[in-house]
Amino acid sequence: MNLEIVIFNQLHGLIGKSVCFDALAIFFAKDFIWFLAVLSVLIYFLYRHQRRPSKIFFLGSGTFILSYILLLVTQFIYFRPRPFVSLKFDSLINILPQNPSFPSSHTIFAFVFALVVFFINKKWGILFLVLASLIGFSRILVGAHWPSDVLASILIVILSFYLIKKLLKSMNL
């Protein structure tokens, strides 16, 4: 059996044992991204004096745009069905089955917020990285993504963040 299917089954197998755990998984997989976005804006306004606001803006928006472009290109090149489609079960959240699984847009957006907050303030950034990881993990738990979808998404954001940061440095921003 495929190692990824084994890992997915182990993680997804945690669902259905506790109503509270399932509700938390659904919340993190579906709605928590909005809380993370609002909190990121709040952190920006609280700590923008520690870094140049224009650099934070360009780093955040550049990372977001490049990550999203890489997401679209990856999905265009490679279509991967979602786990609930491949393994024939009902996902805990409403997702269109025809949408590709690879990579995870929720994980990409969560890690964009997390890395930008980490750039602004390391202590808050660590918390945001943990919260972004919970979003990615929850996307696996509810059956929306495979583990490699989440890992690829994290790599896309790290690459985008690094390239945008390097570009801004070369422009003296």
N, C-alpha and C positions, 0 to 999 in steps of 0.2 A: 504494500500500500504506500502511496505517496506520503512523504514526511509532512508536507504542508497540510494534507488532509488530516493526518493524525494530530498535529498540533491544533488545527482548527477544531476538530471534534473534542479535544480535551478542553479547550477554552469555551466553546459553545455549550459543552456539557454542563457548565456551571449554571446555565440558565434553567429555570423551571423548578428549582429547589426552594426558592424563597421569593415571595411576592415583593418584598422590600428590595432585595438585590436586583430582581428583574426591573423594577421601577427605576432604580438608580442607573442601571445599564441603559435603559431607554432614554432617560433624561440626559445622560452624558453623550449618548450616541446621536441624539436628535436635537436637543434644545440648548445644551450648555455652550455651544459655540457662540451663541448670541451674547451670553453673559461674559464670556471671555473677550469678545470684541468690545463691549462697552467698558469693561474693566481695563482693557488695553488703552483705550482713549483717555480714561481717567488717569492712568499711570503716566501717560504722555504729558498731560496738563500739569500733573503734580511734580514731575521731574524734568521737564523740558529745559529748565535753566542749567542742568548739569551737562547737557550736550547741546550742540547747535540744532535748534528746531528744524531748520531746513534739511540738515543731514538726516535727522530721524525721519522726516517726511519722505525724502527721496529714497532712503534705505527701505522703509516700510512699503511704500507704493511700488518701488522697483522690484523688490523681492516678491511681492504679491503678483505683479504683472508677469514677471519672468516665470514664476512657479506655475501660474495659470496657463501660460503659453505652453510650457513643457507638459503640463497635464493634458491639454488638448492634443498636442502632437503625439504623445504617448498613446492616448485613447484612439486616435486616428490610425496609428500604425498597428496597434495590438488591442484586439477586443477580447476581454476575458469576462465570462459570465459570473454573476454574483454567486456566492456559496449557496444561498437558498434556492437558486435556480438549478445549479449543478447537482446539488444533493437532494433536491426535491423536498423541501420543507417550507413552512411559513416563517417569514422573517417577523421579528417582534415590532418592526417599524414599517411604515408604508414606504416602499421604494418601487420605482418602476423597474420591472424585471429586464427590460430591454436596455437599460443604462449599463455601461461597462463598470466592472468592479475595480479595474486597475487603471491608475492609482486612486487613492481615496481623497476626494476633494475636501471633505471635512477635516481630515488629518493635515492636509496641506495648509488650509487656512488657519487651523489651530496653531501649527508650528510657525507660521509666518508671524502671528501675534506674539508667540512665545519668544522667538529669537529677537524680535524688535524690542520687546520689553527687557530681555536679557541684555541687549545693547544699552538700553537706557539705565537700568538698575539691576545689578547682578542678583541681589537677594530676591527681589520680586520675580526676576527672570527664571530663577530655579523653580519657584512655585509654579510659574506659568508653563515651564517645560513638563513638570509633573502633571499639571492639569491637561495639557495638550496630549500627553501620553495616555491619560485616562480616556480622552475622546477617541483616540485611535484604537485603544484596547476595547472600548465599548462597541465600536463599529464592528469588531470581530465577534464579540459576545452575542450581539443581536442578529448576526448572520448576514450583515451587509457587505463585509469584506473578508478577504483572506489575509493571513498575517503578512505575506509579502506585499500586498497592496499598501498596507500601513507603513512597512519598512521602506518601500520605494518612495512613498510620499515624503517621508522624513528626509530621505537622501535628496530628493528634488529640491526641498526647501533649503537644506544646508548648502547645496551647490548654488542655488539662486542667490542666497544671502551672501555667500562668499564672493560670487562674481559681481554683484551689485556693490558690495562694500569695496572691492578692488577698483571698480570703475569710478566710484565716488572719490576714492583716494587719488586716483590718477588725474581727476579733475580738480583736485585740491578742495574738495567739499568736506 
